[in-house]
């Protein structure tokens, strides 16, 4: 593990357990899609995002680097941050490196993805 904190690892494990609580890969994909829609209401913002899981003052974001860049993934959370704290903007937390991870699609196929931490920071 790089500089990812124990708290971040715990969040990742809990998010996976919460969303995968039994069922098929299709069931998991459906739950993940509903979950992501609650965080990113605009369907266009969900393109390329595998999972966005808020925890306290951060978002644990898993995205597909072959579909969107890291910068684009971060920018997708502008509305989320504005609702959470007016005037705040999404920013990748620099002290944590982006991780290479493997995720499953609705057919059970393993796909390469990236995971990072995004936080909402006040513009001031």
N, C-alpha and C positions, 0 to 999 in steps of 0.2 A: 504494500500500500504506500502511496506517495504521501503527500501532505494532507490528504483527505482526513478529516477528523473522525474520532469515534462516533460523535453525534451524527455525522453525515452517513457513516456506515450503518448505524442503527436506523436512521430514517430510510435508507435504501432497502434494508431488510424488512422493516415494517411495511413499507409501501408495497413491496413485492408480495408479502404475505396477505395484506389486506385485499389487494386486487386479484390475487390468484386463488383465493380461498376455494379450492376444489373446482372441478369442471374441466372442460376441454379448452384447447387454445382459442377456439372461436368464442367461448364464453368469456375467457379472459380478455380477448380483444374487444368484445362488446362492452364489458365493464370499464375497461380502460378508455374507450371512446366516450362513454357517458361521463366518466370522471373528468377527462380532458375538456369536454364541452362545458362543464361547470366552471372551469378555470379560464378557458379561452372560448368565449361564446361565438366569436366569428370563425366560421369553418375555414376560411383562408389562413387564419393564424395557426390552425392545427396541422396544416400540411408540413410534413417533415418532422413533427414532434411525436415521439413515441409515448412519452409519459412526462407529465409535469406534476410534481407532488409538493404542495406547500407544507412547510413545517416551521412554525414559529416565525422568524424573520427572514427565512430563505425559501427558495424553490429549488428542489432537486429536479433537474431537467435532463431527460434523455432524448437525443435527437439523431436523425440520420444525416451524417455529413455528406453523403452522396446526393442528398436532396436540397439541403440548405446549409449555409455557412454558419459558423459559430456566432458571428455578428448578427445574422438574420434570426437565428434562434433566440438570442437575447432580446432583440427588438420586438419579437412577438408578444412579449409580456408588458408592453407599454401600458395597455389599458388595464391590465391586472394591477400594476403598481399604482396607477393613477386612482383606481378605486380603493386600494388599500390605504394609500397615503397621498392625498392630493399634492401634486407638484413633484412627486418622486418619479424616478426613471429606473428601468431595469439595468443592472450592471453585473457582469460576470465577476464573481468574487475571485480576485487575483491570487490570494494566498493558497487557493486550492487549484491544482492542475486539472485539466480536462482529462477524463479517463476513457480509454477504449473499453467497451463492454459488448456483450452479445445478448441480443433479445430475441424473443420468438414472435413470429407473425401469427395471424389467425389460423394458419395451416400447420403450425408447429415447426416451421422452418426457422433455423437460427440465422439472424442477420447481424452484421456489424453495426454498432452505433457508438455514440459518444455521450458521456455523462459529465455535467458540470453543475456548479451551484450558481444560481442567480439571486441577487438581492435587490430590493427596492431602496434606492438612495435618494434622499432629498436633494433637490437641485441647489440648495443654498450651501 
